[in-house]
Amino acid sequence: MKLHLIKTFAVIGFLFLTNSTNVFGQVYKLKSTSLSSRHKINDSKWSSWSDAEEASVLITFDETNDRITIYSKVTQIYDIAEYEGKTTDEDGDDIFSYYCIDKDGVRCRVRWLKLNSQNGRMQMYVYYSDLNWLYNVYLLD
């Protein structure tokens, strides 16, 4: 009887531990207000950032599935391969960097910026080797 009870608790404990990431993982929903981009001109020079264009798109950051999705005209999906860490720049702005693979298997980097120097305004950058874009975003409830 004791052995059966111990096995039952062990199974319940194992199930709780293996499913605990699902309980604590979150999906953050953000909305963009504008979009800007730049492209690589040659090996060492980039164009200037384009003027910000109005862009109201939903963006989700799914911690449970390590995925960032941008619901623009063409849905962009970025699987997170590695969290590269948080840094703080000289202005006190926080930068969270992720090494990602897009749905076509192309490597890129996604960075979230919390601009503490600008009342906590938020931006999301997507960096490819020849093209970058940024969304100004805010967190949805």
Steps between C-alpha positions, in 0.01 A plus 500: 500500500779746593691415182188564287444835675864604447478407129179698463658811658810455283289491182296804608822686588655414164190616310495824696867570428478420129190716456608788723653688206157510340355652814763773528558578130333810371389642171558874478286690250622826356370742242719702268444867422762552230761326288836617369765313298849527357703290258864422443659712227834318490719288730548776756225757445130507580232734371338743742189379680189572294239738630265324739183377331181428688474126562244352734580130523473242776824349629515205739795383708429143612741399779359149523572416136802733455333677209446857386227560242424823315156501339579741215373458141737205480517322837855496633597214732825494697598196704736594780817292485681683781434775751814711480434702812412843623726802477455859605643780287651829611154665503363236739293334227452122531573276200383137489661305215388173338671294230219369279420290196216617277243273334725468192796383710687832472694624804421839649505685828202652679553765763248656733589844634345659802596864469516599866647833386172565314241414765523123435403519132554161329644395165554169324787463250546219247852474361594306187842524336367730226178649639380630837166628616358634820155519644398749766278293726295504816387215724134397484318405819 
